[in-house]
Amino acid sequence: MLCFSCWRCDTASAIPPNHGHVERRLVTLGGEHKAVSQFLVQLGNAATVVEAYLTTVLAKQESEGTPPRLAEAIRHAVLGGGKRFRPFLVLHSAALFGASPEAALPAAAAIECIHCYSLVHDDLPSMDNDELRRGRPTVWKAYDEWTAILVGDALQAFAFELVGAPDTNSDARVRADLVHVLAVASGAVGMVGGQQLDLEAGKLAGQPAPTIASIMRLQAMKTGALIRAACEMGAIVGGGTPDERAALRTYGEHLGAAFQISDDLLDAEGSSSETGKATGKDAAAGKATLIGMLGIKEARSHLDHSIAAAIAALNVFGDRAEPLADAAKLMGRRDS
């Protein structure tokens, strides 16, 4: 049995080297924030398990005929970095219903593949034009633009291969539900639609002035949709009831809002050495964010409200949802 949640289990020390920010937090937070530091250990353990699984399934895919340069670029995009926050949500949402990590890993890996593909495409010169991601050159910078485009295409397809495979779950209805939720969240009414709105605002002339409502809609689609889907996919794997799935969707919706606000705060206040990516780009590009509209103090107030709403949505699950509640609390203390 794989373990990703124990505070003092053997795998608690198995945080990979690229999770240095986790280790630093464990030292500096102290007893007052033990719940947050415990969460960071759980996040690191989940990342270790997911990284190992992704390494295995990508190696299998390569052995089946992936062109070597494409396989290498895919590994560059997926392995050796990232917090694996969305897979963590899948694993722990599934655990609410007694599902094992093994049962939830295909769904967890699938949503990470979608997330990684979105980053690869987001970094392209025609989109956000970023050269640094997770402390390393972005895929287009390390290889070239056309390879980066094909890496994203391959990862999107692979995500649905993972959740649609017969050995993912013996119940075809579960597989179909996973495919449907992931497709909606990653498509035109979800992540891709949000990316479109983001790019339109920055690249097309004559756009209407942003409002708080339009910014929140954009962020709910671009960032929130996949986070919400991660929570619901865990419930699907675990066999949650419609009401339980709805509760986790609500949690994911508010968590996604908190995640985006904290991300904007990092961009405004953090450094590239801490975050592993370029910072200050939103302001330089004139991007509309809640921080730009409201200022840092009021944006933090919105962050606090989103965190509280996310935690409240978990009440139906009682103490079993503590790791998910801790994930929401972390949004107020992120440094990467």
N, C-alpha and C positions, 0 to 999 in steps of 0.2 A: 504494500500500500504506500503510495506516495504521500508525503506530508508537506504541507505548505503553511500551516496555520499555528503550529505550536510555538509558544514563547520560548521554551527552553529545550526544544527537541534537538536531535543531532543535526538536523538540516538547518537549524537557526544560524549556524556559523558559516553556512555555505552560500553567503552572499557573494556574487561574482565581483571581480576586481573593478568592473566599470560602475559599480554601485557605491563608489566612494562617498557620495553625498549621504547615503544611508548610514554608513559607519560614522561619519562625522556627526550626524544628528544624534545618534545613540549616545555619543559622548557628551554633547553639549546641552541636551534638553534637560537632563537630570530627572529626579524623582517626580517633580511637579507635573511633568508631561509624560509620565510612563506610558499612558494609553497611546499617545502618538508615537513614541519610540517603539512600542510593541507592534503597532501597525506597520512601521517601517521594516521591522524584521519580517513580518508576514508578507509584505510586498516584495522584499528581497527573496524570500523563499519561493514565492509564486513565480518570480522572474526566473529563478534558477530552473524550476521545473519546466516552465514554458520554453525557455531557451534550449534546454535539452531536447524537448519534444520537437521544436522547430528544426533543430539541427538534424534530427533523425529523419523527419519527413522530407526535408529539402534534399538530403543526401539520397533518399529513395527516389525522389523525382529526378534528380540528376542522373542516377543510374539507369533510368528509363529512357534517357535520350536527350535531356536538355543540353543545348550547345554549351560548351565549356565556358565561353566568355559571358554568356547570359547567366549561367549558374553562379559564376563568381560574383557578378554584379548583384544578383539577387541576395546572395549571402552578405554582401557589403551593406545592402539596404536593410536587412532583417536582423542579422546576428550581431552580437557584441556591443549592444547598447540599448538604451531605452528603459523606462521604468516598468513596462508591461502592465500599465495601470488598467487598461481595458480587459486584458485576460484575467487579472486579479479579480475584477468585478464579476466576470463569468464564473470563475471558480468558486468564489465565496457566495454568490447568489445561488448557485447550484447546491452548495454545502448546506444552505438553510433547510433544504428538503432531504438531506441525507445522501446526496449524490457524491460519489467519490471523485477525486481529481482526475482519475483516468477516464471516467465517463464524460467529464466536462472539457478535457484538453482539446479535442478536435474543434469545438466551438470557440474555445479561448484562442487557439492558434489562428483560426479563420478570421476572427475580428482583428487580430494583430496584423495579419496579412493585408487586410483592407486598410488599416491605419497606416502601415508602412508604405503601401502603394500611394496613398494620398499624399504622404510626405515627399515621396520621390517626385511626383508630378508637381506638387506645390513649389518645390525648390527650383523648378526649371526656369531658365531665363525669361521665357514668355509669360510666366506667372509671377512668383515672388522673387525670382533671381537670387536665390541664396546659395552660398558656397560652403557653408558650415552647418553640419547637422550631427548632434550627439558627439561633438568634439572632433569630428572627422570631416574630410571633404564630402560634399553631397555626391550622389551617384552620378549626376551629369558632369560634375567637375572631376571626379575620379576616373570616369570613363568618357562618355560623350552624351549628347542630348538624345540621339536616337536610341541608344542603349537604355537610357533612363526611362524613356517612354515605353519601351518594350518590357522593362522590368516591372513597371506599374501594371501594364496589361496582364503580364504573367501572374503577378501576385493577386490581382482581382479574380482571375479565373481559378487560381489555386484555392482561394478562400472557399469558393462554392464547391470545389472538388472535395475539400475536407469535410464540410458539413453535410454534403450530399451522399457521401460514400456509404454503402450498406453496412460496413463494420463500425461506423460512427455510432449508430443506434439501431437496434433491431426493429424499432417501431417506425414505419415509414411516415406516420403522421408527425412524429417528433422531428424527423429529418426535414420534412416539408415545411414545418413551422420555423425551423431554424433558417432555412434558405429564404423564406418569405420575409422574416423580420430583418435579416441581414441585408437583403436586397433593397427593401424599402428605406432602411436607414442610410445606406451608402449611395443611393441614387438621386434622382432629380428632385425629390421632395425632401431629401435629407442632406448628406454631406456634399455631394456634387452640386446640388442646388445652392447650398450655402457658399460654396467656393465661387459659383457664378456671380452671386450677389456681391461678394467681396471684391471680385475683380472688376465688375461693372462699376462699383463705387469709386475705384481707384484709377480705372483706365478709360472710361467712357465719359465724354463731355456731356453736359446738360442733364446730369442726374439730379433728382430732387435732393434737397438738403436732408441729411440723416436726422432721424428722431430716435428717442430712446426705444420706442417700439420697434422701429426698423432694425436698429442695432441688435436688439434682443432676439428678433426673428432670425436674422442672419446667423448669429452665434448659436442659436438653438439648432439650426440646420447644420451648420458647418462642423461644430464641435459636439453639441449636445446629442445629436441623433445617434451617433455610434456609442456614446456612453450609455444612453438610455437602452439601446439595443443590447449592449453587453449584459446589463442587469436582467432584462427580459429573457435573453437566451439562456442564462443560468437557470431561471425559473422553468423554462421549457425542458431543459435537460433533467431537472429535478422533479418534474411532474407537478408543478404548482397549479393551483386552481386559478380560474379567471380573475378572481379578486386579488389573489396573491401576485399574479403577474401584473395587475394594474398598480398595486402598491409599489412594486419594484420599478415599474415605468415612471411613476411619480417621483420616486427617489432619484432615479437616473436623470430625470428632467432637471430637477433642482441641483443635483450634483454637477451636471454638465454646465449649468449656468455659473456655479461657483468655480468650476475648473477654468472656464474661459476668463472670468474676471481675474482670477489669480494669475493666469497666464499673461493677461494684459498688464497687471501690476509688475510681474517679472520683467516684461519687456521695457516698462517705464523706469524701473528702479534697479534691476539686476545687472549683472555683467556677463559677458560671453564666457568667461572662465567658470562662472557658477552654473550657467544654464546649458552650456555646450552648444549654443547657437548664437547668431547675431542678435543683439538687443538694441533698443532704441529705434527700430525700423518703422514701427507703427507711426510714431510722431513724425519721423523724417519723410515718410510717404504720405502723410496727411490722412491716414486711415481713421475712420470713425470708430471710436471705442467708447465704452461707458466712462472711462477715465478722461478721455478728451471732452466728453459732453458734460460730465458732472464734477470732475476733479477727483483726486485720489481719496480724499476723506469720504465723499459721498459714495464713491465706488466701493470702498471698503464696507460701508453700511449695507449696500446691496449684496456684497459677498456674505456678510454675516447673516442676512435674511435668508439667502439661498441655502447656506449651511444648516440653519435651524429648520428650514422647511424639509430639506432632505432627510435629516434625522427624524423628524416627526413622522414622515411617511413610513418609517421602519417600525413604528410602535406595535403594529400587528404581529411582528415576529419576536418581540421580547428580547431577551439577552442573547439569543442566537445571532442577532444581527449586529453584535458589537463590532466585528471587524469592518463592516460596511459603514457603521456610524463613525468609527475612527477615521475611515477614508475621507468622509465629509469634513471632519474636524481638521484634517491635515491641510485642506484647501486654504486655511487662514495662515499656514506656516510654511508654505512651499518655498524652496530656494532653487528648484530646477524643474 
